């Protein structure tokens, strides 16, 4: 299992809408609208890195109102 935090920037005023829509995507464990340099932080999980990439590119990045994403895989050192 691969887990990651996905940091999302949105259009002005769209953070709550984006977070709400992302919550309904399979593989998303959490999606919260936040303040700071990013507008939404998502915790996602997938079977492997390829599946995680597909989740981000094919499902999350297509949500209307998103302008940029940064995916941070979780590592256990």
Biopython code that builds the backbone (N, CA, C, O; Angstrom):
import numpy as np
from Bio.PDB.StructureBuilder import StructureBuilder

atoms = [
    (1, "UNK", "N", (0.849, -1.182, 0.000)),
    (1, "UNK", "CA", (0.000, 0.000, 0.000)),
    (1, "UNK", "C", (0.889, 1.238, 0.000)),
    (1, "UNK", "O", (1.829, 1.337, 0.788)),
    (2, "UNK", "N", (0.586, 2.177, -0.887)),
    (2, "UNK", "CA", (1.290, 3.453, -0.977)),
    (2, "UNK", "C", (0.334, 4.536, -0.510)),
    (2, "UNK", "O", (-0.828, 4.577, -0.916)),
    (3, "UNK", "N", (0.838, 5.414, 0.352)),
    (3, "UNK", "CA", (0.035, 6.535, 0.835)),
    (3, "UNK", "C", (0.759, 7.826, 0.501)),
    (3, "UNK", "O", (1.986, 7.851, 0.411)),
    (4, "UNK", "N", (-0.001, 8.900, 0.317)),
    (4, "UNK", "CA", (0.608, 10.188, -0.008)),
    (4, "UNK", "C", (-0.280, 11.320, 0.460)),
    (4, "UNK", "O", (-1.494, 11.172, 0.602)),
    (5, "UNK", "N", (0.360, 12.458, 0.695)),
    (5, "UNK", "CA", (-0.361, 13.705, 0.888)),
    (5, "UNK", "C", (-0.314, 14.429, -0.445)),
    (5, "UNK", "O", (0.731, 14.482, -1.094)),
    (6, "UNK", "N", (-1.442, 14.985, -0.852)),
    (6, "UNK", "CA", (-1.512, 15.744, -2.088)),
    (6, "UNK", "C", (-1.884, 17.166, -1.700)),
    (6, "UNK", "O", (-2.965, 17.415, -1.165)),
    (7, "UNK", "N", (-0.979, 18.091, -1.975)),
    (7, "UNK", "CA", (-1.176, 19.495, -1.645)),
    (7, "UNK", "C", (-1.753, 20.178, -2.874)),
    (7, "UNK", "O", (-1.204, 20.060, -3.969)),
    (8, "UNK", "N", (-2.858, 20.891, -2.695)),
    (8, "UNK", "CA", (-3.597, 21.416, -3.831)),
    (8, "UNK", "C", (-3.800, 22.923, -3.702)),
    (8, "UNK", "O", (-4.170, 23.431, -2.644)),
    (9, "UNK", "N", (-3.547, 23.624, -4.807)),
    (9, "UNK", "CA", (-3.898, 25.030, -4.908)),
    (9, "UNK", "C", (-5.132, 25.123, -5.797)),
    (9, "UNK", "O", (-5.246, 24.417, -6.799)),
    (10, "UNK", "N", (-6.052, 26.004, -5.415)),
    (10, "UNK", "CA", (-7.309, 26.139, -6.157)),
    (10, "UNK", "C", (-7.501, 27.582, -6.613)),
    (10, "UNK", "O", (-6.777, 28.489, -6.204)),
    (11, "UNK", "N", (-8.492, 27.761, -7.466)),
    (11, "UNK", "CA", (-8.919, 29.112, -7.809)),
    (11, "UNK", "C", (-9.477, 29.755, -6.545)),
    (11, "UNK", "O", (-9.929, 29.061, -5.635)),
    (12, "UNK", "N", (-9.445, 31.071, -6.494)),
    (12, "UNK", "CA", (-9.926, 31.809, -5.324)),
    (12, "UNK", "C", (-11.386, 31.439, -5.039)),
    (12, "UNK", "O", (-12.236, 31.467, -5.929)),
    (13, "UNK", "N", (-11.650, 31.094, -3.778)),
    (13, "UNK", "CA", (-13.003, 30.793, -3.346)),
    (13, "UNK", "C", (-13.494, 29.386, -3.666)),
    (13, "UNK", "O", (-14.664, 29.082, -3.432)),
    (14, "UNK", "N", (-12.629, 28.519, -4.194)),
    (14, "UNK", "CA", (-13.055, 27.177, -4.616)),
    (14, "UNK", "C", (-12.596, 26.053, -3.680)),
    (14, "UNK", "O", (-12.921, 24.891, -3.923)),
    (15, "UNK", "N", (-11.855, 26.368, -2.626)),
    (15, "UNK", "CA", (-11.262, 25.329, -1.778)),
    (15, "UNK", "C", (-12.307, 24.378, -1.190)),
    (15, "UNK", "O", (-12.129, 23.162, -1.254)),
    (16, "UNK", "N", (-13.371, 24.897, -0.630)),
    (16, "UNK", "CA", (-14.383, 24.038, -0.009)),
    (16, "UNK", "C", (-15.066, 23.145, -1.038)),
    (16, "UNK", "O", (-15.323, 21.972, -0.767)),
    (17, "UNK", "N", (-15.359, 23.686, -2.205)),
    (17, "UNK", "CA", (-15.984, 22.893, -3.270)),
    (17, "UNK", "C", (-15.053, 21.781, -3.745)),
    (17, "UNK", "O", (-15.478, 20.641, -3.933)),
    (18, "UNK", "N", (-13.785, 22.121, -3.938)),
    (18, "UNK", "CA", (-12.802, 21.136, -4.394)),
    (18, "UNK", "C", (-12.643, 20.026, -3.355)),
    (18, "UNK", "O", (-12.667, 18.846, -3.704)),
    (19, "UNK", "N", (-12.482, 20.393, -2.092)),
    (19, "UNK", "CA", (-12.323, 19.393, -1.032)),
    (19, "UNK", "C", (-13.548, 18.489, -0.967)),
    (19, "UNK", "O", (-13.414, 17.274, -0.817)),
    (20, "UNK", "N", (-14.728, 19.064, -1.077)),
    (20, "UNK", "CA", (-15.952, 18.271, -1.026)),
    (20, "UNK", "C", (-16.048, 17.277, -2.161)),
    (20, "UNK", "O", (-16.458, 16.135, -1.953)),
    (21, "UNK", "N", (-15.676, 17.693, -3.359)),
    (21, "UNK", "CA", (-15.731, 16.778, -4.499)),
    (21, "UNK", "C", (-14.682, 15.680, -4.391)),
    (21, "UNK", "O", (-14.953, 14.526, -4.722)),
    (22, "UNK", "N", (-13.496, 16.033, -3.932)),
    (22, "UNK", "CA", (-12.412, 15.053, -3.821)),
    (22, "UNK", "C", (-12.731, 13.994, -2.771)),
    (22, "UNK", "O", (-12.328, 12.841, -2.922)),
    (23, "UNK", "N", (-13.442, 14.363, -1.717)),
    (23, "UNK", "CA", (-13.798, 13.393, -0.677)),
    (23, "UNK", "C", (-14.542, 12.181, -1.236)),
    (23, "UNK", "O", (-14.477, 11.095, -0.661)),
    (24, "UNK", "N", (-15.238, 12.359, -2.339)),
    (24, "UNK", "CA", (-16.016, 11.278, -2.923)),
    (24, "UNK", "C", (-15.234, 10.362, -3.847)),
    (24, "UNK", "O", (-15.798, 9.409, -4.385)),
    (25, "UNK", "N", (-13.956, 10.625, -4.043)),
    (25, "UNK", "CA", (-13.143, 9.814, -4.950)),
    (25, "UNK", "C", (-12.595, 8.595, -4.214)),
    (25, "UNK", "O", (-12.051, 8.722, -3.117)),
    (26, "UNK", "N", (-12.735, 7.430, -4.809)),
    (26, "UNK", "CA", (-12.201, 6.199, -4.224)),
    (26, "UNK", "C", (-10.684, 6.299, -4.125)),
    (26, "UNK", "O", (-10.012, 6.657, -5.093)),
    (27, "UNK", "N", (-10.152, 5.982, -2.952)),
    (27, "UNK", "CA", (-8.717, 6.080, -2.708)),
    (27, "UNK", "C", (-8.348, 7.297, -1.880)),
    (27, "UNK", "O", (-7.221, 7.411, -1.398)),
    (28, "UNK", "N", (-9.297, 8.205, -1.716)),
    (28, "UNK", "CA", (-9.069, 9.392, -0.890)),
    (28, "UNK", "C", (-9.526, 9.079, 0.525)),
    (28, "UNK", "O", (-10.697, 8.784, 0.761)),
    (29, "UNK", "N", (-8.587, 9.145, 1.465)),
    (29, "UNK", "CA", (-8.901, 8.868, 2.867)),
    (29, "UNK", "C", (-9.406, 10.127, 3.574)),
    (29, "UNK", "O", (-10.261, 10.050, 4.457)),
    (30, "UNK", "N", (-8.870, 11.288, 3.177)),
    (30, "UNK", "CA", (-9.227, 12.554, 3.806)),
    (30, "UNK", "C", (-9.000, 13.681, 2.820)),
    (30, "UNK", "O", (-8.089, 13.603, 1.995)),
    (31, "UNK", "N", (-9.798, 14.713, 2.887)),
    (31, "UNK", "CA", (-9.596, 15.929, 2.098)),
    (31, "UNK", "C", (-10.097, 17.097, 2.931)),
    (31, "UNK", "O", (-11.274, 17.159, 3.286)),
    (32, "UNK", "N", (-9.210, 18.009, 3.235)),
    (32, "UNK", "CA", (-9.549, 19.142, 4.099)),
    (32, "UNK", "C", (-9.148, 20.446, 3.428)),
    (32, "UNK", "O", (-8.060, 20.546, 2.860)),
    (33, "UNK", "N", (-10.028, 21.454, 3.492)),
    (33, "UNK", "CA", (-9.624, 22.775, 3.043)),
    (33, "UNK", "C", (-8.885, 23.455, 4.200)),
    (33, "UNK", "O", (-9.312, 23.389, 5.353)),
    (34, "UNK", "N", (-7.770, 24.106, 3.867)),
    (34, "UNK", "CA", (-6.870, 24.669, 4.864)),
    (34, "UNK", "C", (-6.474, 26.090, 4.452)),
    (34, "UNK", "O", (-6.803, 26.541, 3.355)),
    (35, "UNK", "N", (-5.766, 26.785, 5.341)),
    (35, "UNK", "CA", (-5.206, 28.086, 5.004)),
    (35, "UNK", "C", (-3.706, 27.936, 4.812)),
    (35, "UNK", "O", (-3.114, 26.951, 5.254)),
    (36, "UNK", "N", (-3.101, 28.898, 4.161)),
    (36, "UNK", "CA", (-1.670, 28.863, 3.913)),
    (36, "UNK", "C", (-1.389, 28.813, 2.422)),
    (36, "UNK", "O", (-2.240, 29.191, 1.617)),
    (37, "UNK", "N", (-0.191, 28.346, 2.043)),
    (37, "UNK", "CA", (0.180, 28.346, 0.621)),
    (37, "UNK", "C", (-0.629, 27.349, -0.214)),
    (37, "UNK", "O", (-0.694, 27.482, -1.436)),
    (38, "UNK", "N", (-1.236, 26.369, 0.422)),
    (38, "UNK", "CA", (-2.099, 25.409, -0.269)),
    (38, "UNK", "C", (-3.516, 25.577, 0.271)),
    (38, "UNK", "O", (-3.718, 26.019, 1.402)),
    (39, "UNK", "N", (-4.480, 25.220, -0.551)),
    (39, "UNK", "CA", (-5.881, 25.430, -0.197)),
    (39, "UNK", "C", (-6.577, 24.158, 0.277)),
    (39, "UNK", "O", (-7.529, 24.215, 1.055)),
    (40, "UNK", "N", (-6.092, 23.006, -0.201)),
    (40, "UNK", "CA", (-6.670, 21.711, 0.172)),
    (40, "UNK", "C", (-5.517, 20.736, 0.377)),
    (40, "UNK", "O", (-4.565, 20.719, -0.402)),
    (41, "UNK", "N", (-5.607, 19.925, 1.428)),
    (41, "UNK", "CA", (-4.641, 18.846, 1.642)),
    (41, "UNK", "C", (-5.420, 17.536, 1.666)),
    (41, "UNK", "O", (-6.407, 17.386, 2.385)),
    (42, "UNK", "N", (-4.942, 16.592, 0.855)),
    (42, "UNK", "CA", (-5.601, 15.298, 0.693)),
    (42, "UNK", "C", (-4.660, 14.203, 1.171)),
    (42, "UNK", "O", (-3.455, 14.268, 0.926)),
    (43, "UNK", "N", (-5.192, 13.213, 1.842)),
    (43, "UNK", "CA", (-4.439, 11.998, 2.140)),
    (43, "UNK", "C", (-5.066, 10.901, 1.294)),
    (43, "UNK", "O", (-6.262, 10.623, 1.391)),
    (44, "UNK", "N", (-4.236, 10.287, 0.463)),
    (44, "UNK", "CA", (-4.730, 9.277, -0.464)),
    (44, "UNK", "C", (-3.931, 7.990, -0.308)),
    (44, "UNK", "O", (-2.812, 7.996, 0.206)),
    (45, "UNK", "N", (-4.524, 6.883, -0.761)),
    (45, "UNK", "CA", (-3.838, 5.601, -0.713)),
    (45, "UNK", "C", (-4.174, 4.794, -1.967)),
    (45, "UNK", "O", (-5.266, 4.892, -2.527)),
    (46, "UNK", "N", (-3.193, 3.996, -2.383)),
    (46, "UNK", "CA", (-3.359, 3.155, -3.569)),
    (46, "UNK", "C", (-2.504, 1.908, -3.384)),
    (46, "UNK", "O", (-1.659, 1.844, -2.491)),
    (47, "UNK", "N", (-2.736, 0.921, -4.242)),
    (47, "UNK", "CA", (-1.990, -0.341, -4.129)),
    (47, "UNK", "C", (-0.512, -0.188, -4.448)),
    (47, "UNK", "O", (0.326, -0.865, -3.851)),
    (48, "UNK", "N", (-0.183, 0.700, -5.389)),
    (48, "UNK", "CA", (1.218, 0.905, -5.773)),
    (48, "UNK", "C", (1.374, 2.313, -6.333)),
    (48, "UNK", "O", (0.400, 3.058, -6.441)),
    (49, "UNK", "N", (2.602, 2.671, -6.686)),
    (49, "UNK", "CA", (2.889, 4.026, -7.160)),
    (49, "UNK", "C", (2.163, 4.316, -8.468)),
    (49, "UNK", "O", (1.686, 5.432, -8.672)),
    (50, "UNK", "N", (2.073, 3.334, -9.353)),
    (50, "UNK", "CA", (1.369, 3.542, -10.617)),
    (50, "UNK", "C", (-0.103, 3.874, -10.382)),
    (50, "UNK", "O", (-0.646, 4.784, -11.009)),
    (51, "UNK", "N", (-0.739, 3.140, -9.485)),
    (51, "UNK", "CA", (-2.145, 3.405, -9.163)),
    (51, "UNK", "C", (-2.309, 4.787, -8.526)),
    (51, "UNK", "O", (-3.287, 5.488, -8.790)),
    (52, "UNK", "N", (-1.351, 5.169, -7.690)),
    (52, "UNK", "CA", (-1.395, 6.492, -7.078)),
    (52, "UNK", "C", (-1.301, 7.568, -8.153)),
    (52, "UNK", "O", (-2.042, 8.551, -8.118)),
    (53, "UNK", "N", (-0.404, 7.386, -9.097)),
    (53, "UNK", "CA", (-0.271, 8.342, -10.194)),
    (53, "UNK", "C", (-1.550, 8.464, -10.993)),
    (53, "UNK", "O", (-1.955, 9.571, -11.349)),
    (54, "UNK", "N", (-2.191, 7.345, -11.281)),
    (54, "UNK", "CA", (-3.461, 7.364, -12.019)),
    (54, "UNK", "C", (-4.542, 8.088, -11.220)),
    (54, "UNK", "O", (-5.339, 8.841, -11.780)),
    (55, "UNK", "N", (-4.563, 7.854, -9.907)),
    (55, "UNK", "CA", (-5.537, 8.524, -9.048)),
    (55, "UNK", "C", (-5.363, 10.037, -9.126)),
    (55, "UNK", "O", (-6.337, 10.776, -9.267)),
    (56, "UNK", "N", (-4.123, 10.488, -9.033)),
    (56, "UNK", "CA", (-3.858, 11.929, -9.038)),
    (56, "UNK", "C", (-4.165, 12.531, -10.409)),
    (56, "UNK", "O", (-4.891, 13.521, -10.501)),
    (57, "UNK", "N", (-3.622, 11.945, -11.463)),
    (57, "UNK", "CA", (-3.752, 12.542, -12.792)),
    (57, "UNK", "C", (-5.155, 12.388, -13.381)),
    (57, "UNK", "O", (-5.707, 13.345, -13.924)),
    (58, "UNK", "N", (-5.727, 11.206, -13.276)),
    (58, "UNK", "CA", (-7.002, 10.947, -13.947)),
    (58, "UNK", "C", (-8.226, 11.377, -13.148)),
    (58, "UNK", "O", (-9.281, 11.639, -13.727)),
    (59, "UNK", "N", (-8.098, 11.454, -11.820)),
    (59, "UNK", "CA", (-9.285, 11.760, -11.028)),
    (59, "UNK", "C", (-9.175, 13.066, -10.253)),
    (59, "UNK", "O", (-10.075, 13.903, -10.325)),
    (60, "UNK", "N", (-8.093, 13.251, -9.521)),
    (60, "UNK", "CA", (-7.990, 14.447, -8.679)),
    (60, "UNK", "C", (-7.720, 15.694, -9.518)),
    (60, "UNK", "O", (-8.396, 16.708, -9.347)),
    (61, "UNK", "N", (-6.741, 15.633, -10.420)),
    (61, "UNK", "CA", (-6.406, 16.828, -11.196)),
    (61, "UNK", "C", (-7.512, 17.270, -12.144)),
    (61, "UNK", "O", (-7.474, 18.393, -12.647)),
    (62, "UNK", "N", (-8.477, 16.425, -12.393)),
    (62, "UNK", "CA", (-9.574, 16.799, -13.293)),
    (62, "UNK", "C", (-10.710, 17.526, -12.577)),
    (62, "UNK", "O", (-11.658, 17.977, -13.219)),
    (63, "UNK", "N", (-10.621, 17.643, -11.255)),
    (63, "UNK", "CA", (-11.661, 18.350, -10.497)),
    (63, "UNK", "C", (-11.603, 19.836, -10.849)),
    (63, "UNK", "O", (-10.540, 20.455, -10.805)),
    (64, "UNK", "N", (-12.750, 20.392, -11.193)),
    (64, "UNK", "CA", (-12.825, 21.796, -11.572)),
    (64, "UNK", "C", (-12.431, 22.701, -10.405)),
    (64, "UNK", "O", (-12.880, 22.505, -9.276)),
    (65, "UNK", "N", (-11.594, 23.684, -10.690)),
    (65, "UNK", "CA", (-11.163, 24.642, -9.681)),
    (65, "UNK", "C", (-9.736, 24.419, -9.211)),
    (65, "UNK", "O", (-9.174, 25.287, -8.542)),
    (66, "UNK", "N", (-9.132, 23.282, -9.541)),
    (66, "UNK", "CA", (-7.749, 23.011, -9.148)),
    (66, "UNK", "C", (-6.800, 23.685, -10.131)),
    (66, "UNK", "O", (-6.969, 23.571, -11.345)),
    (67, "UNK", "N", (-5.804, 24.384, -9.603)),
    (67, "UNK", "CA", (-4.810, 25.023, -10.463)),
    (67, "UNK", "C", (-3.455, 24.323, -10.405)),
    (67, "UNK", "O", (-2.694, 24.382, -11.371)),
    (68, "UNK", "N", (-3.135, 23.656, -9.280)),
    (68, "UNK", "CA", (-1.836, 22.992, -9.156)),
    (68, "UNK", "C", (-1.893, 21.940, -8.052)),
    (68, "UNK", "O", (-2.579, 22.117, -7.045)),
    (69, "UNK", "N", (-1.156, 20.832, -8.257)),
    (69, "UNK", "CA", (-1.042, 19.806, -7.210)),
    (69, "UNK", "C", (0.425, 19.480, -6.974)),
    (69, "UNK", "O", (1.266, 19.639, -7.858)),
    (70, "UNK", "N", (0.710, 19.023, -5.766)),
    (70, "UNK", "CA", (2.034, 18.524, -5.401)),
    (70, "UNK", "C", (1.819, 17.258, -4.596)),
    (70, "UNK", "O", (1.219, 17.293, -3.521)),
    (71, "UNK", "N", (2.312, 16.128, -5.118)),
    (71, "UNK", "CA", (2.120, 14.847, -4.453)),
    (71, "UNK", "C", (3.342, 14.494, -3.621)),
    (71, "UNK", "O", (4.467, 14.507, -4.119)),
    (72, "UNK", "N", (3.115, 14.174, -2.343)),
    (72, "UNK", "CA", (4.193, 13.857, -1.396)),
    (72, "UNK", "C", (3.970, 12.451, -0.857)),
    (72, "UNK", "O", (3.212, 12.278, 0.096)),
    (73, "UNK", "N", (4.615, 11.436, -1.447)),
    (73, "UNK", "CA", (4.462, 10.077, -0.940)),
    (73, "UNK", "C", (4.972, 9.965, 0.498)),
    (73, "UNK", "O", (5.962, 10.597, 0.866)),
    (74, "UNK", "N", (4.298, 9.169, 1.287)),
    (74, "UNK", "CA", (4.693, 8.943, 2.675)),
    (74, "UNK", "C", (5.736, 7.843, 2.707)),
    (74, "UNK", "O", (5.547, 6.783, 2.110)),
    (75, "UNK", "N", (6.843, 8.094, 3.407)),
    (75, "UNK", "CA", (7.890, 7.081, 3.569)),
    (75, "UNK", "C", (8.087, 6.801, 5.043)),
    (75, "UNK", "O", (7.897, 7.680, 5.884)),
    (76, "UNK", "N", (8.460, 5.599, 5.346)),
    (76, "UNK", "CA", (8.729, 5.211, 6.739)),
    (76, "UNK", "C", (10.210, 4.874, 6.825)),
    (76, "UNK", "O", (10.650, 3.816, 6.376)),
    (77, "UNK", "N", (10.969, 5.790, 7.409)),
    (77, "UNK", "CA", (12.426, 5.640, 7.477)),
    (77, "UNK", "C", (12.822, 5.049, 8.812)),
    (77, "UNK", "O", (14.009, 4.843, 9.067)),
]
sb = StructureBuilder()
sb.init_structure("model")
sb.init_model(0)
sb.init_chain("A")
sb.init_seg("    ")
for serial, (resi, resn, name, xyz) in enumerate(atoms, 1):
    if name == "N":
        sb.init_residue(resn, " ", resi, " ")
    sb.init_atom(name, np.array(xyz, "f"), 0.0, 1.0, " ", f" {name:<3s}", serial, name[0])
structure = sb.get_structure()
